[in-house]
């Protein structure tokens, strides 16, 4: 196929590429750039086109690959690098001391809240807290699955309300 015939073939099929470019980019200006890049790549690689094959499919593939490569390139460019100096850390010599008393007080509050739960909610909740699955708890307590889920949900709500008050 001569260069003139190939060029004419590209021009005849360029109109079919425009809607595809708009669909990919969702912007007319970017679509025009994509179409232009596709035509350039097709001209630059005309020796790779097999005469008699579907030119539209070949052009669509070129366009799709250009779009994907550009998308990946832009995704990498949107990575934010923080290059601000962290000078405030230079003179930051404060040490952190663990306070087990505070943790123990919170643990006592949680245990107190657990003990205040009605037995009907406490038993399924404690089994769930120990790592059992809903269906296992339902089998152990011989209750419907929905009932177990409901009781565990209400236990959480009661615990949350109790801990917010204290």
RAMO-V640474 format. One record per run of one state. SS is the DSSP state (alpha for helix, beta for strand, coil for the rest). FROM is the first residue (numbers start at 1). TO is the last residue. Records with the same first field share a line. If there is no record, write none. Layout:
SS->FROM-TO, FROM-TO
This chain:
coil->1-2, 26-27, 45-45, 49-54, 78-86, 90-99, 117-118, 130-133, 142-144, 166-166
alpha->3-25, 28-44, 46-48, 55-77, 87-89, 100-116, 119-129, 134-141, 145-165
